[in-house]
Amino acid sequence: MQFPVEHLYAVVMAGGAGGLMLWPYSRKKIPKQFVDVFGSGTMIESAITCVSGLVLPENIYVVTNVQGEMMMRRSLPWFPSENILVEPVARDTAPCIALATAYISKKDPEAVMITVPSDLLVLDKRLFGEILNTGVAVAQDRKSIVTIGVTPDHPEPEYGYIQIDKLQAAEDSLQESTVPMFTVRAFAEKPDIKTAQEFIDSGDFYWNSGVLIWHIDAIRREFERSMPDLYKDLQSIYDAIGTERERAVIEDVYSWLHPVSIAYGVMENAESVCMLAGKFGWTDLGCWDDVLKIDGKDTGASEEADFNMVQVDTANNFVKKSGKKAVAIVGLEDIIVIDTEDALLICRKGHSQDVKKVVDILRREGLEDYL
């Protein structure tokens, strides 16, 4: 069954700070989602592109903060300003999704929503599109919540995981789909490396992509059941939309909201959750080593072609620099060099997760200008 495209919506969640794991490229003033890592556009542009093949442009929304709104207007001037929903302060993904739900349900009570993180990176867009199409059909037919799991190929302690229960049979309307569908048993957040290996060995855990699909009725029902206080706030915002009180009500509601993730607040206790599985070239760019897995395969320029870059007696180095500064490396191998106008990172491959320690030290030493 082909879902009516006019009732299909996408929400890009860009309200968080984005982290500084890609420091010194990502900063407090330039969150990760607004960084052009591969020279082919920012992460948030990539996320919008991932859904634009399915969703009408006027039905794509971005939820962000005040700083993000300014960056959206500056870096993506073509994006409709009325589709930028601004949170007064970041309160994690549950309030972010509740805000989007209020606006979309006001506009279209028959909507099906696809929500994606703003740093979504997908290499196999054809397969990802097929999975999204299947997810939309499931969300519409079953009025259930659909999450997308990624087939893991190694233990990764920095990812969230989804544990599956059993393979589900597809409805008649989904017989042509080849996407495996499972019921969900549990969600797990960032295990240690030993537990991550046990997850992989068990065969019933998938990486959590952070992509969710639901009918508007389903997510409102789950908010009412699992987070009744937030549901009341959602309803207050819903009632104020289109009135002169709209912004004041949002400011008021966010003044008392506590940060809660959608996984903790809703997904772990949801009545009906299924997972669609696939291996579509997904990665969570949580550190520079993650960038290395992608750069040179599908996106990003080769540093060897940079006439301001010289390497002598070196091997397997990754260098990313801005500006015209000449960079020379002699006698080193397996290192990462990230050079910006005011900061330089040098680390061995496999150690870029420790950038967070660098950030902590800079903050502790009062060197906030470099963050």
C-alpha positions, 0 to 999 in steps of 0.5 A: 500500500502506498501511503499518501505523501501529503500525510507524510512528515519528517522531523530532523532533531537538531536541538542538542549541542552536538558535542565536541567529539569532532573538536577542533572542527565542532565547537560550541558556536558550531555544533557538529550538525552544522559542520561540513566534515567531508566537504560535501555539505553539513551533517544536517543537510545530509539528514534532510537529503536522506528524507527529501526523496520521500517527504514533500519539502513543505512537510520537513521540519527541523527542531533546534535551539535559538543558536541553531535557528540562526545557523539554519537561516545562514547556512540553509537559506532555502529551508522554509523558516516556518518549518524551523521549530525553536526550543528555548533550551535543549531538553533532550529528544522526548520534549523535542519530539513532543514539540514537533508532534504538537505542530504536526498534529495541529496541521494534519491529524492523519500524519505519519512522522519520520524522526531522524537525528541531525547527524544522520549519515547514510551511504546506501540511500536506496536501501534506506529509502526502502526501509523508510517506505516499509516503516511508514506502511507498518506505522500506518497499518499497525498504528505502532512505533517503528524503529530502525536497527542497523546490522552490526559488524563489530562491537561498538561501545559508543552506540545504543543497541536494540534487542530483538525478540522474534521475526514478524510476518508482514501484512499483505500490504508489505509482501513485496518488501524484503526488509526483515521486521522484528518485535523489540525486546529491549533497548540498551545504551552504550555498553562496555566493550565486553558487553558489546561483544556479548551483544554481537555474539548473541545475534539478537542485537542491532545498533540503534540508528535513532530513526523512528517512525510513527502515526501521530496517534501512536506517539500521542498515545504513548506520551499520554501513557508513559509521560503524562506530564509531558503530554499535558505540556504538549497539549498546552502547546497544541492549544496555543499554536496560531494564537498570540500566546504561542511563543509565551506558552512554549517558553513557559513549558520549557522553563520547567521541563527536565531533560528526558530521552525518547528512548528512556521516556517512551520507547522502553515502555511502549506497548507496541514497538517493532524494528526494521533491520538493514545494513545501509552504510550507517554510522554515528560520527562520534569521533574522528576515527568514525570519519576515517571509516567513511572518508575516502570511500564515498565522500571527502577529498583525498589529502594526497591531492592537496598541494599544501600537504607534504608527507615524507616517509609516512604511512596511513595518516589522515590529515584534515586542515582548513585554510592555506597553511602548509602541513608537513609530516615526516616519519610518522604513521597511523596518526590523525591531524586536524588543523584549524585556524586556532587549534591543532589536534594530533592523535594516533588512530584508534584514540580519537575517542579521548578528544573528550578528555582534551575538551574537559582539560581545556574547560577545566583550565579556563580555555573556553575560547578554544571550545 
